[in-house]
Amino acid sequence: MKLTILITCFNEKATILEAIKQAKAVDIDKEIIVIDNCSTDGTREILEGLKDDKALKIILHSQNMGAGYSTSEGISLAQGDYFYAPGADLEYDMKDVYKMIQKIDSERLDAVFGSRLLERVGVSNIQLLKERPYWLGTIIATFLINILYGRSFTDVIGINLVKTDLLKALDCKASSQAFMFELVSKLCKQRKKIGEVHLWYKPRTHKQGKTIRAIDMLPALLAIIKVKLFG
């Protein structure tokens, strides 16, 4: 099996069915794992109605275990060569996985980072922040990774594609949004071969259900520093 697509969700009633539809449309030998983190808005009931869909493996948590926990669980279950977790909020285009796989295969990489800013190289950070103030977290985290590991990434927070066996070996533990930062840090600390591709990106607003807040960056940045100091 070439690919594992993981869709984690919490209160994504408006978008979960479309996210699943897009995952099914990816024309690659794949499995689709859907993990609901104890939604209370009706998402859970929608997924319960899909339990007989043999194209899906659906897991319904009885309590909110955190986004990182769900991702870690998805990795433990994954059987595809590559692991891809675009989420259920439709901020990303599922079809971008094609160019990510093409790059990881053709360049024999361990991982590919999907960057929302790769095509904005040369634009000042001040201009980016004027356009979207929430880029601050991305700018800080990416700068820190680049400084600590001698890299030149443009965005370490977008969606990534990683070899599944490598992900299992990394054994990331963070249960919160910090999971992604722990993963990126471990990949860099172990000097893995990583490429970047540009991602289509349409961010949601908080009114539309966006749940990431500025304060969420604190545990994320702590995760980066912890990996650097302690592995």
N, C-alpha and C positions, 0 to 999 in steps of 0.2 A: 504494500500500500504506500502510495507516494506522500499523502498529506493527511494530517489531522487538523480539522478546523474546530476550534473551541469557541463557543459562544457563551460567555458568562453574562448573567443579567440580574438586575435588581430593579423592580418597578419599571419595566420597559413594555408595558401593555401596548403602547401605540406603535412600537417598531419591531417587536420580537418576531412576528410572522414574516415581515419583509426581510429581516436579517436571515432567517432560516431559508426563505425562498432564494435569496442571493447566494447563500452557501451551497444550496443544492445545485444551483446553476453553474458552479465552478466545474469546468469540464476536465477534471483530473481524478484519477483513482484516489478516493478519499473516504474518510469517516467524518461524521459530524457529531460532536458532543455538545450538549446544551446543559448548563448547570445554572439553576435558579437559586439565588441566595436569599430565600424566604421572602419573596415579593408579597406585597399586601395590596397591590392595585388591580389585581386580576390577571397578572402575567402568569402566575402559578396555575390558575384554572385553565388558561389557554394551553399551557404545556401539558397539563393532565389530559387534555383532549387529543394530544398528539402521541400519547403513550404507545399506540399500536403502529406508529409509523416506523417501519423497519430501517429506514434510512437515517434514523436519529437514535442516539443514546441520550436519554433525558434523565437528569438527576435533580431531585427537588430537596433542598435542604430544609430542615425543620426549624432552623434558626440562622440568623445572619452571621456567617463565619468569616466574612471579609473577602474582598476581591482577590487578594493574594492566595488565600486558602483555596478558593475555587480554581484558580489557575494551576496551583500546585497539584490539586486533585486531577485536573484535566491532563496534566503532564504524566501523572502516574498511570493513567488509563490509556494514553495515546499509543497507537500502533503504527502510525504513519512514519515515513522517513523524516518528514519535516513537520514542524508544529507552528500553527498560525492562529492567533487569537484576536480577531478584529472587534470583538464586542458586539453588543446588540443595539447600539444607539444610532447606527447609520452615519456616524461622523466620517467614516472612511469608505472607500469604494472596494468592495470585496474582490473585484477583478484585478486589483493591483497585485494580487498574489502571483499572477502569471509572470510579471516582469521580475518579481522577487525570486521566484524559482529559477527563471532563466539565468539570473545573475549568480545565484548561489551554485548552480550546476556548472555554468560555463567558466567561472573563475575559481571553482573548487574552494568555496568559502565555508566557514563554520556557521555563519549567520549573516543576515542582511537586515539592516535597520531601515525602516521606512521613515523618510524625513519629510516634514511639512515645510521645511525651510531651505531645502537644497537648491531650489530655483530662485531663492532670494539672497544668495551669496552676493555680498557687496552692499546690501542694504544695511544701514547702521542700526544698531540696537535701539537707539532712541526713536528712529522712525518706526521700527517694528512695535515698540511699546506704545507709540501714539496710535497705531492702527488697532492693536489688540493688547491691552495692558496685561492680560494673563500670560503673554509670552514670557513674562519675567521669570517664571519658574523654569521654563524650558531653557532660557538663556543661561541662568545660573547653573542648573544641573549639567548642561552640556559643557559649559566652560570648566566646571569642576572635573568632570570626567576627562576632558582633553588635557588639562593641566596635570592631573594625577598620573595619567597613563601615556602621555605623549601622543595623543590621537588628534584628529582634526575633523570630528563629526560636526554636522550642522544641527542635529536634533536627536537626542537620545530618548525621547519620550513617545515618539510615534509607535506604530505597530511594527513588530519585527517577525522575521522568519528564522527559525533556529533548528538545527539538527536535533531530532528528538532524543537520540541516545546521549547527546551532549547535555541537553537540558536535564535529563534524569540524573546524570552524573554530577551536575552542579548542585543539585539538591538545595534549592533556595527555600528559605523558611518563612520569610515575612508574610504575614497574613493580610496586610493592608495594601494600599496602593504602592507602598514601598517595595513590593515584590519586584516590579519592573526595574527599579534602580539597583536592587541587589543583584539581579540577573545581569544587567549591563556591566556592573562593576566586576562581577566574577568573570565574565567573558573577557573583559579587558585585562584583568589581573593575570589571567592564564594565557594571555597573548594570543587569543584566538583570532583567526582571519575573518574580518568583518567588512562588509561593503555597505553602501548606502544607495537607495533609489528614492526618487521623489514620489510622494504620496498625494493623491487627491484628498482634500480635507475640507469639510464643511462643519465647523464647530456649532454645537448647540448653545443656546443661552440658558441661564438658570431658570427662566420662565418655561423653557421647553424641557426641563428636567435634568440639566447639567448638574452633576453632584460634586465635581472636583472643586475644592476651595483652596485659597492661597495657603491656609494653615496646613493643608495636607502635604505641602512641600517639606515641612520640618522633619517628619519621620523619613521621608524620601532622601533628604540630604544626609541625615544621620546614617542611613543604610549605606550610602556611598562611602562615607568616612569609616564606618565600621569594617567594611570589606577591605578597604585599603590598609587599615591598621592590623586587623586580626584575621583576615582571610574569609 
